[in-house]
Amino acid sequence: MKTKTLGRLFAHLLLAVGALIMVYPLLYGLFASFNTQADYIRSSGALPIPPRMSFDNYAVVFHPKVLALLGGTLAITVLRMVWYTFFNGLTALLLGYVFARLRFRGKETVFWILLSSMLVPGVVFQIPLFVMLSRWPLVGGNDLFGQGGSGLVNQLPALLLPGMLNVYTVFLLRQTYASIPVDFEEAARIEGANLAQILLHVYWPMLKPVMAVVAITTVIANWNDYIWPLIVVSGNRELWPTSVMIQRLMAGGLPPDVANSIMTGTMTTITNTPLVLTFGLIATIPAVLFFFFFQRYFIEGMQGAGLKG
Amino acid sequence: MAHPPLHAGKHPVKQMQRRPRSKRASRDTVLAWMILTPLLFYYTVFGVVPVAANLFLSFFHWNGITEWVWAGLENYLHLLTDPYYLQVYANTAFFAVMSVLIQIPLGLLVAILVNQKIRGMGVYRSLWYVPVVTSAAIMSQVVVIFMAPYGGVLNGMLKSLGLNPVIWLVNVDALRAVILGFTVWKGVGAIMVLYLAALQSVPNELYEAAAIDGANNAQQFRFITVPMLRNMTTFVVITSIIGGFQIFEPVLLISNGGPYNQTNVVINQIYNDAFKNMDFGRATASSTLLALVLLVGSVVTTRMSRSAEGNSP
């Protein structure tokens, strides 16, 4: 009995300390965000507890000029979320059905070719894709042979064209279709339903939970996507998604044109640590809240990856 | 994972084919290719062509502007002999192996602990998962702030432990520890959730039966939990190694490979070669090598796991 109590104590201790470490950067950012630069520099200890609440940092973040900057990035990010959720969902809905339900020659070969790309590191795709987009004919000053201009680099399609078909999602949907008894479909078919009707009225209600997982993981993946936008649109500030914009604000400060209209005196954003942390915080809080709200789906999405393999 | 259950439906298909080609089979074929044709076209352009182009370019010298020049195996030979690149590979292997060695046992331990039926475990589970949904790029910038030499969180921590402060950006060991710590912090929650799923799929009857037979907790863990988790462990090891070798954002933003290449990793160097040094041949050869290593690693891990399964009691 005594060892059991001790064991529980140990479990709680380890889990609690770990949990604190997991959220520590967020807590730190939250406390720091209510500090002025001067108060922050004088602070010590594990958390920069503000001696008096200051909203200076939030005044900068919510300044119309900064809001315009962030609003533009948010629009790009949301556009990508909607776009990729729709196309990853649609392609997986169709391909999952093809691979789970239809019988045809070469099915296993095609499926294997698709699946094998899951083992290929992203970088193998990204550099040739960059070259391909930069040589896209007849756009961005390019001629018919893709010479002369910059193609789709620094243009919106570069953020939307690759990755519309997600092999992992296809695999997830195929497994889900396979777990649904075929009788439902047979019954609908006898009553004369066509493929569109079968997908929409027979399967869709049963696929909704999985599609929710797909949507939610796609939203978070897009919110945090950093490398690909950095490669293809780093030269065009108008197209930066939130993750790129906030990282750049944190590392390099506000763009001079914006900073000049807000800041007075010699204060620059780059050395204003509490302001930098406030930017980091406002980019992280939405994802964390989203996670707390839809927790169940995240966990199901992760588990779908391992359990059904 | 590498071999999904593709063969499940094989026998019914064979029976079907013995009969004269049915209406159903031809309808299926037409429908399948109507859907597949446009999607496979897209997949070819954005999936197959890039991989083929990557392999193709790796045999050339190309700066992205002038003509390609045939290089044969020169790019590969350079990568495998230049001490600079060997250092990069050693660093990458260090981060990958160390993060796997720390993350997997820790993730398993936490999964076992939060799987107990004790109040409050759900809260821990959520909090341990929070880093997984944060942005690696933004959190790396926060780490940069934590590394400030004066008044930074990390030096404050050292001070409270009675240790001397460190100039993080020039201290190789300290910098490696920070990058490794960040990787574990960001990744352990995902492993916890995977193990939690595996634990919850173990039938409770097994433990009850073992308890009746007089098995203690340690024996139950050794003879029930460990074997039941084997498939998940294989999956977690493979995905963690694949992910671990692709470590990039924290290195790019925390150390940018420095000081003197001591924390540089493969992907960071690939991007440097492609977009800063304009040496697409070397960059694509490096990507190809990485893909090969990961492919071989996955196959070997799967084989090892299978033979371990055969030898177990």
Interface residues (C-beta under 8 A of the other chain):
Chain A: R8 A11 H12 L14 L15 A16 G18 A19 I21 M22 V23 P25 L26 Y28 G29 I41 S44 G45 A46 T91 L94 L95 Y97 V98 L102 R103 F104 R105 K107 E108 V110 F111 W112 I113 L114 L115 S117 L119 V120 P121 G122 V123 V124 F125 Q126 I127 P128 L129 F130 V131 M132 L161 P162 G163 M164 L165 F171 L195 I220 W223 N224 Y226 I227 I231 S243 V244 I246 Q247 M250 A251 T273 V276 L277 G280 A283 T284 A287 V288 F290 F291 F292 Q295 F298 I299 M302 Q303 A305 G306 L307 G309
Chain B: M1 A2 P4 L6 G9 V13 M16 R24 A25 D28 T29 L31 A32 W33 I35 L36 L39 L40 Y42 Y43 F46 G47 V48 V49 P50 V51 A53 N54 L57 G64 L109 V110 L113 V114 Q116 I118 G120 M121 V123 Y124 S126 L127 W128 Y129 V130 P131 V133 T134 S135 A136 A137 I138 M139 S140 Q141 V142 V143 V144 I145 F146 A148 G151 V153 G156 W185 G189 A190 V193 L194 L196 A197 A198 S201 M232 F235 V236 T239 I242 F245 Q246 F248 E249 L253 I267 I270 Y271 A274 F275 F280 A283 T284 S287 T288 L290 A291 L294 L295 S298
